[in-house]
Amino acid sequence: MVSRRLVCFGTVVASAVAQFQPPQTPVTFDGTLKAYDKKFIIVETAPEQTVRLDVDKKTKLLDAKGKPLAKPPEPGSQVAVDGMKRLNGILVALTIKVL
């Protein structure tokens, strides 16, 4: 009975450790804003290279001085986007700064 509980406990601990991923450092993408939607943003980082990041309720829109923006940036604007990868592998934007 006791050994069965230990096996079950060991299995739970092993699966929890296998799913744990250490915190990641945000990455900054600098470039030209190609598209902005309330669910995603597309930034052209180099000619013919784009990055798509999801936008969620925690994403902050900032101007060049770091103050919040009232409206979303226009396509063609120069932006710096801080983003990180979620556990499911999708990139999410943390802050969008209009330069």
N, C-alpha and C positions, 0 to 999 in steps of 0.2 A: 504494500500500500504506500509506504513512504517512498520507495524507489520509483513508483509510478508517478507520484507527485513531482519528484525531482526531475524526471525525464520531461514531463509537461512544462515545468518551470524553465528548464534548460532550453527547450524548443522555443518558448516565447521569447526568452532573452536573446537567443541566437537570431531569430527573425527580426527583432527590434534593432539589433546591432547591424544587421545586413541592410536595413532600410535607412539607417542614419547616414546623412551626408554632412560634412562640415560646412559651415557658412561660407558663402562665396563672396568675393570682392566684386563690386560693381565695375563694369567696363564702360568707357565713354566712346560713343560713336559721333564723330564730327562730320558734318556734310550739309547737303541741301535737302530741305524737306520736299518730298515728292507728293505725299498724300497724308492727310490727317483725318481720322475718323474717331468717333468716341470709343471704338473698340481696338483700333490699331494705328500705327504710324509707320510710314515707309521713308527711310532716309537714304539718299544716294551718297555713299562714302567716297567713291572714286568713279570715274567714268564707267558706265555700264555695270556697276556693282551696287546693289541695294541691300538694305537690311530692314526686315520687318519685325517690329516689336509690338506686343500687345499693350494696350492702355487699360488700366483699371482705375477704381475709385481712389487708390492711393497715389497715383501718378500726379506729380506737381508740375504746373506750367509756370515758368519763371522768365522774366526779362533779363537783359544783360547785367542789370544791377542786382539781381537776385530777388526782385519783388514779384509777387504773384501777378499773372496776367488775367485780365477779365475775359478775354476771348481767345480762341485757339489761334495759333500762328497760321499765316497764309502759305500756300505752296510756293516754293522758290526761296523761302527764307533760309538763312544760314542758322543751323541749330547744333547744339551739343546735347546728346541724349545719354543719360546714365542708365544703364540697364543691367539686368542679371538674368541668369537662367533659372527657371523654376525646376522643381523636382521632376516634372513631366517633360522637361527638355525644351520648353517654349520660352523665348526671350520676352521679358516684360520690362517696360520703361518705368523707371523710378522718378526721374526728373527730365523735363524737356526745357532746355534753356535756349531762348532766341538770342542770337549774337548780334 
